[in-house]
Amino acid sequence: MTVPVWLLIALPLAGAAVLLLAGRRTDRWGHLLGTFAAVASFVCAAVLFVDMVGRDAESRTTRESLFSWVPVGELRVDFGLQLDQLSMCFVLLITGVGSLIHVYSIGYMAEDPGRRRFFGYLNLFLAAMLLLVLADNYLGLYMGWEGVGLASYLLIGFWSHKPSAATAAKKAFVVNRVGDVGLAIALMVMFAAVGSVSFGAVFDAAPVLTEGTLTAIGLMLLLAACGKSAQVPLQSWLGDAMEGPTPVSALIHAATMVTAGVYLIVRSGPVFDLAPHAQTAVVVVGAVTLLFGAVIGCAKDDIKKALAASTMSQIGYMVLAAGLGPVGYAFAIMHLLTHGFFKAGLFLGAGSVMHAMDDEVDMRRYGGLRKALPITFVTFGLGYLAIIGIPPLAGFFSKDGIIEVALGAGGVKGIILGGATILGAGITAFYMTRVMLMTFFGPKRWNDRASEATGEGHSAHPHESPAVMTVPMILLAVGSVTAGAALAIGGTLEHWLAPVVGSAEIHHVLPVWVVTVIVLSVVAVGIVIAYRMYGSRPVPEAVPAGSALTVAARRDLYGDVFNEKVLMGPGAVITAGLVEIDDEAVDGAGSGLGAAVGRVSDGLRRLQTGFARSYALSMLAGTVLVVAAILAVNLW
């Protein structure tokens, strides 16, 4: 008998509840409880995976309806879970990589007084992310969606005593709320058009809905995906989010949360397949973002921000593939899974470097660390080779698959998309080679230099991280080497996902080996250019002025400036106008009415003198007027 699906969520949720509600009494063993909850959830996932593999492809979906959740009028939503081939990919990634990052965090956060609370937030994130991918309806997905947003806010701002971390957390929260509005509107349109928000009902009704309705739903889902997955134009929060502890960057902003948008698009495939305009918008967003993030990554000296820009770019590859429909869904998920291994490994490697360098993040103050950090160097190096697509490592299979799908779009569209993906591969090779050279090669640039991060006046003394940190890095490096071949050879992942997302043959405009040669040649050019700039020349201590493009890349291609000028500025003007209307018109009307009543009351009050002769005279005058009026009427 297999384990219930709800236990996957319940274990980390229970861990979060204990760690966050029990208080300081759990400080000594809280990190162990949090790690146990994550590992236990992974074990349950493995058991469910084995059970799923043992069943026929068409009968692998497991559904559990736990209770009636929203019985309001015509809206009836059960709290239900659905475990199928697509959600299983995410469950294994979330719990597997999540468990390794929990173990790594034991060492990384060993000296932090808030370690127990940190593990509570990690558990909360796992529970929310698992709910997001296991819900059998959009309302349950929305609940998990908001849950990971909350956990992200808490983890980015974990060191809230730093103004930069507090600001980054608020920025991530606000930008994600913009995307969340899109998901909320999509749910409203679904209910208005279908009368339900369950996956089955919406997908069954999709063929009979108008194209306008499907386009509206698709565009709103895309807006939500842009916020959560840091895609243009809602990408500005991701770089600042690196203010959180490095394990947060590995778990949330590399392996899991930022892939939620890709999951949403692929899960909603039946909607996008019937809404070509929304599908085109998805492709455009993915293509623009993969180049946008790659260019930004070329100019970052902060090792974590360089990797964050890389994440933005790699998610762009996934979104582009997802926008190409059934032919691209499997490759989008494949790259998502391989990226989870090598990018999490790269971030943990960056954390190991920071651990050895007194939390210094500026690569201009690194150099020559391969001898001092041999394990970190090898594991980081394997992640580097995987992300730039060197065969037979993981990124080669998944990224080249997306490039072939993009070229297969045919015509001008295929040329543009294929060119963008190949150019992105070359730029990726450049900025990742730059990171490797500045960090691990060249002369030491950290001798007799005080740590600006800590303010302590002593030089750094690099040393390898403890085993509790290096073992997860080694396991992720193994995944970076083997995952691509395991998923790609023989179409393993395509066949696995086909009953859920469908499949289609790739239209090969060029032989596969020709595409491989072209891509590897472009990658080689990127590596050579990076070596000539950073390997064969001394790395200057000060940041060079650079070209206009370099300056723009350092400022994130003016993403924040765009938001301030186009969104924040007009928004502030509109808000000021509404405040003025409220003050002058709404409050003014109320105040004016009150003043008028007061003046009338003052006038009437003066008539009440309290003297009987005045009242008698008033009564006499009134009587005379009445009699005069009656006589006038009769005479008339």
N, C-alpha and C positions, 0 to 999 in steps of 0.2 A: 504494500500500500504506500502510495506516494504522499508527500507532505502537502498540506493545503497552500494555495497560492498566497492567501492573505498573510501567512507567516513570514514571507519575504519582507513585507512592510512592517509587520508588528515587531519584529526583533529589533531593528535599529530605532523604531519609534519608542519602544519600551526603554532602550538604552538612553535615548535623549531625555525621556521623562525623568528617569532616575537621576541622571547627572545634573539636570537643570533644576530639579525641584528639591532634591535631597540636600543640596547646599554643600558647605565645606567639609562635612563629615565624609564625603566621598573623594576628597582631594588625593588621598594616598593611593587609591586603587581605581579611580575613575577612568584613567586612560586605558587600563586593562579591560574594564567593563565595556567601554566604547569599542575597543578593538575586537573583543569577543563577539559583540553584537554584529559587527560588520562581517567577521569571518563566518559566524553561524548563518547569516543570511546568504553568504556565498555557498556554503555547503548545501543549504536548501535549494539554491538555484542549480547546483550541479546535479542533485538528485532529480529535480524536475526536468533537467535537460536530458539526462539518461532515459527517463521515462518517456519523454517526447520522441527521442530518436527511435525508441522501440515500437512506435506506432506508425501506421500508414500516413503518408504525406497529407492526405485529405482529412484525417481525423486527429490531427495533432493539437488543435485548439482546445484549450480548457477554459471554461467560463464558470465563474462563481458569483452568485447574487447573494450579498450578505444581508441586506435589509432594505426596506423601502425608505428612500432618502428624501425625496422631494415630491410628496403627493399634494400638489397645489393646483386646483382647478383642472385645466386640461394638460398641465405639465406633470408627467409622472416619470420620475427618475429613480431607479434603484441604484444603491451603492454596489456596483458590480465590477468585477475584475476579469480581464481577458488575457490569457497567456497563449500567444501563438509564436510562430517562427520569428516574426519581426521583433516583438517585445522580448523574446528570449535573448536575442542578440544584445539588446540594451541591458537586460537584467544581468547577464554574465559580465558585461563590461563594467557596469556600475558597481556590482558587488565585488568582482575580482580585483579591478584596479583600485576600487575604494578600499578594500582590505589591505592591499599593499601600502597605500598611502597612510592608512591608520597606523600600520606598523612603523613606517618611516617617521611619522609624527611623534612617536614615543621618544625617539632620540632627538629629533629636531626641536621639540618643544619641552625638552627635559627640564630646562631651567626657568621656564615661564611660570609665574605664579597662577596664571589663569588656565593652566593646561586642562584641568577637568572640564571647565566650561567650553574650551575649544573642542574637545572630543564630543561634548554634548551637541554642539552646533554641527559637527561633522555627521553625527548620527541622525540629527534632524534633517540634514540635507539628503542623506541616503534614503530615508523614509519618503521624503517628498518626491525625489526623483523617481523612485520605484513606483509610487502612486501615479505619477505622470505617465509612465510608459505602460502601466498595467491596467489603467482604467478602461472600461469598455464603452465609455461615452465622453463627450466633450466637456461636460460639466465636471466630471471626476478628473479629467485631464487638466481642466482649468484650476481645480483645487491644488493639484500637485504643482502646476505651473507657478501659482502664487506662493506655494510653500518653498520652492527652490529660490524664488526671488527674495523671500524673507531670509532664508538661510544664507544666501549670497551676501545680502546686506550685513548680516551679523558677522560673517567671516571676513569680509573685506574690511570692515571697521573694527575688527577684533582688538587692534591696538589703537583704540579711539583716543588715547592720550596724545597721539600724533595728529595734529590738525590735518595733515595731508591724507591720513587714513580715514578720518571722519568725513572729510570732504569727498573722497573717492567713493565711500559707501553711499553717501547721499546722492551723488551723481549717478551711480549705477542704479539705485532705487528709482530715481525720477525717470531716467531714460527708459528703463524697463517698463515703467508704468505706461509710457506712451505706447509701447508695443502691446501691452496687456489690454489696452482699450480696443485694439484691433481684434483680439481674440474674443472679448466680451461682445462686440458688435456682431462678429461672425456667429456667435451662439444665438443672439437675438434674431438674426436673419434666418438661421436654421429653424428655430422654433416657429417663426412666423410663416415660413414656407412649407415646412414638413410637419410641424407639430411635435417634434421630438429632437433630442440632441444625442441620441445613441448612434454609434458608428453604423450599425446595421441599418437603421431606419434612414439615416441621411444618405448612405451610399446606395441603398435600394431606390430611393426617390430621385437621386441625381439625374438619371436619364430623362425624367419627365419634367424637370425644372427648366425654366427659361435660362438661356445663356447669360442674360444680365444678372439673374440671381446667383448663378454659379460663379460668375466673374466677381461679384461683390463679396461672396464668401471667400473666394480664393485670394483676393487682394487683402482682405482683412486678416486672413491667416498668414499671408506673407508679411504684413506689418508686424504681427506678433513674432514671427520667426526672426525678423530683422532685429527686434529688440533683444530677444534672448540669445541669439547667435552672433550678435555684434556685426551685423551686416549693414552696408551703406543703405540709408543715411543714419542709422541708429548705432553706429560703431564706436562713438567717442568715449564710451565708458570703460572699454576693455583695458586700454593701456593704464589708466589710473587705478584700475582694480588690482594692479600688482602691488599696491600698498599693503595688502593682506599678507599673512604668513605664506611662505612658498608652498607648503602642502596644499593650501587653498587654491593657488594658481594651478597646481597639477590636477587636482580633483575637479574643481568647478570650471575653471577657465581654460582647460585643455582637453580633458577626457570625457566630461559628462554634461554639465549644464549648457554649455554653448552649443552642444549638439542637439539640444531639445528642439530647436527650430527645424533642423533637418528631419528629425523624427516626425514632427507635426506635418511637414509637407509630404513626406513619403506615406505616412498613415492616411493622409487625406488625398491620396492619389486618385481615387474615383471622382473626386470633385475637380481636381486640376486637369485630369485627362479630358474632361468635357468643357473646360474653360480655357481655350487657347490663348486668350489675351492675358489672363492671370498667369498662365504657364510661361508665356514670353517674358512677363515681368519678373518671374522667378529667375529665369536664365540671365536676364540683364543684370539683376542685382548680384547674382553669383559671379558673373564675369567681371563686373566693375570691382567688386570687393576683393577678388583674388589678386588683382593687380594693385589695388589701393593698399591692401595690407602688405604686399610684398615690397612696394616702394617705401613705405614707412619703415619696414624692418631694416632697410639698407642704411638708415641714418641714426639708429638708436645705439647709444653707448651703454645704456642700462641693459644688462643681460636679460633680465626678466621682461622688460618692455620690448626688446627685440623678439623674444619668443612669443610675446602676446600678439605683436603684429603678424608674426608667422601664423599663429592660430587663426586670426581673422582671415588671412589669405587661404589657409587650408580649408576652413569652413566654406569659403567661397567656392572652392572646387566642388565640395559636396552639394551645395545649393544649386550650382550650375547643372550638375549631373541629375539631381532630383527634378529640375525643371524640364529635362528632356523626356520625361515620362517613363514608361515601363522599361525602355532600353537602358535607362540610366539609374533606376532605383537601386538595383543590386550593387552597382559600382559606387554610388553615393554611400551606401551602408558599409561597403567593404573599406572605403577610405576612412570612414568614421571609426571603424574598429581598429584598423592599423594605426591611424593617427592617435587613438587612445593609448596605444602602447608607446610609440616613439615620442610623442609630445609629453606624456606624463613622465617618461624617463628623462627627457631633456630638462623639464622643470625641476625634477628631483635632483638631477645633476647640477643645475644652477644653484639649488639650495645647498648642495654639498660644497660647492665652491664658496658660496657666501658664508657657510658655517666655518670654513677654513680661513676666510679672509676678514674676519671681524664684521660680517654683514655688509661688506663693501659690494656694491652692485655695478660700479663703473668699470667696464672692461679695459679702459685705458690704464687702469691701475692693477691689471692682472699680468699675464705673460709668464711663460715658462712653467706653468703649473702641472704639466703632464708628469713630471718626475715626482712632485710632492703628492699628487693625488692620482696614483696609477689606476685604481679601480674606477674612480669617477671619470678619468680620461677615456678609458676603454668603453664604459657604458654610454657615456655622452657621445663618444665618437661613433658608436653603432647607431645611436638615434639620429645622429647627423647624416650618416650614410643612408639611413632609411628614409628620412624626410626629403632628401634631394633625389631619391629614386635610383640608387645604384643597385643593379641586380646582383644577387637574388633577394635583396632585403625587402621588407614589407611594402614600403612606399612605392617601389618599382611596379609591383603588380596593380596596386589600387590606383595610383595616379596615372599610369600609362593607360589603364582601362578607361578612365574618365577622358583622357586626351583622345583616344580612339572613338569614343562615343561622341565627343564634341565635333571631331572631323566628320563623322558619319552623318551629322545633321544635313550635310549636302549643300551645294550652291554657295552663295555668298555667306549665308548663316554659318555653314560649316567652316568656311575659311576664317571668318572673324572669331568664332568660338575656339576653333582649333589653334589659331594663331595666339589668342589670349592665353590659353592653357599652356602652350609651349613656351611662350615668353615668360609666363609665371614660373615655369620650372627653371628657366635660366636665372631669373632674379632670385628665386629661392636658393639655388646653388651659390649665388654670390653672397647673399647676406648670411647664410648659415656657415659658409667657409670663413667669412669675416669673423663670426662669433668664435669658431674653433681657433683661428689663428691668433686673435687678440687675447683669448683666454689661456690656451694651453701651449702656444709656441712663442718663439722669439725670446728676447732677453727678459729677465725679471724686472718688472716695473713697480714692485711693491717694497723693495728694500728701503729701510730707514724712512718710511713714509707713515705719518700718523693716520689713523683711521678716521675719516671724516664722518662715517656713519655713527661711530660711538663717541667721537670727540676725545678719545684717549690718545695720549701722546706717546705711542710706541709703535714700532713697526709690526706688520703682520707676520705670523709664523704659520704658514700653511701646513696642514696635516690632514691625513685621510679621515673620513667620517667613520664612526663606529659601525659595527656589523648590522645593528638594527636599522641603519640607514642604507648601507651598501647592498644588503641582500635584496630588498625590494627593487633597487636600481638594476641589479643583475637580472632579476626575473623579468623586469620590463624590457631589458635589452634583449633577452631571449625571444620575447614576443615581437620585438622590433625586427628580429632576423627571420623568424619562422612564420609569423601570422599571415603574411601576404601569400606565400606559397600554399599554405594550408587552406586558405579561403578561395584562391583563384584557380589552382590547377584542377582540371576536370570540371570546372564550373560548379564547385561545391556550394558556394554561397548563393549563386544564382538559382540552382535547383532547390536549395533550402527555402529561399524566400518566395519562389514563384507562386505557390498556392495563395500567398497573402497579397503580394504586390504585382503579380503578373510578370511577364517577360516578353522580350522582343529581340529579334536578331539584329546585331550591329551591322550597319552598312559600311563595309570597309572600302574607303576610297583609295587607300594605299595598302600594300601588304604590311602585315604587322611588323615584320623585321625592319622595313623601311622607316616606319614611324618610330620604332625603338632607336634606330641609328640617328635619326634627326633629333630626337629628344635628348639622347645622351650627348650628342655633339653640342647642343645648346647648353646643357648642364656643364660640359667640360669648359666651354667658353666662360661661363659664370665663375667657375672655380679658378681659371687662369687669371681672369681680371682681378678677382679678390686677392689671389696670391701676389700679383704684381703690386697691388696697392697696400697690402697689410702684411705680407710674408717676406717680401724682399726689401722692404723699407722700414725704417724705425717708425713706431707708432707715436705720434706727437702727444705730449701730455695735455696740451690745450686743444680744444675742439677747433679745427680749421674753419674759416669763414664759409667756404664751400660755394657752390653755385646757387642760383635761385631755387632750383628743384631740390637741392640738398636742404636748404633752409626750410622750404615748404614741408619736406618729409620729416624734419625734426619737429615741426609744429603739427604733425599728424595731418598733413595736407589741408590744414586750416579747417579741420572738422569742427573744432570748438568755435572758431570765428564764424563759420557758416551758421551754426546753431544759434549763436548770439545775435547775429545780424538778421537772419531770416525768421527765426522762431522766437527767441527770447525778447528781442527788441520790439517787434510788433506786438508780441504778447503783453509786454509791459505797458505799451501805449494803450492798447485796448483795455487793459485792467485799470489804468489810470482814468481813462474815459468813463468806464463803468462806475468807478468810485465817485467821480465827479457827478455823474447822473444820479447816483444814489444819494449823494450829499445834497445836491441842489434840487432835484426833481422829487425824488421819493421822500427823503427826509424833509425837504423844503415844503412839500405839499402838506405833510403831516404837521409840521411846525406852524405853517400858515393857518391851517384850519384851527389848530389849538389857540393861536393868537387871536383869530377872529372871534371865536367863542368867548375868549377872555374879555375882549373889548365890549362885546354885547352884554356880557354879564356885569361888567363895571357900570355900563349905562343903566341897565335895569336896577342894579343895586342902589343907585342914587335916588330912584323913585321910592324906595322903601325908607322913609324918614323916621317912622315911629310916632308921628304926631297925628292925633285923631282928626283935628281940623283940616289937615292936608288931605287925608283920605276922604273926608266929607265933601270938601271942595271938588276933589277928583270925581266923586260919585255924582255930584250936582252937574259938573261939566259934561260928564258922560250922558246923564239923563237928558240934558238940553240938546246935545248932539243927536241922540236917538229920536227925540220928539221932532226936532227940526227935519231930520231925514224922512220921518213918516209923513209929515205935513207936505214936504216937497214932493214926495212920490204921489200923494193924493191929489195935490194941485196939478201936477203934470198930466 
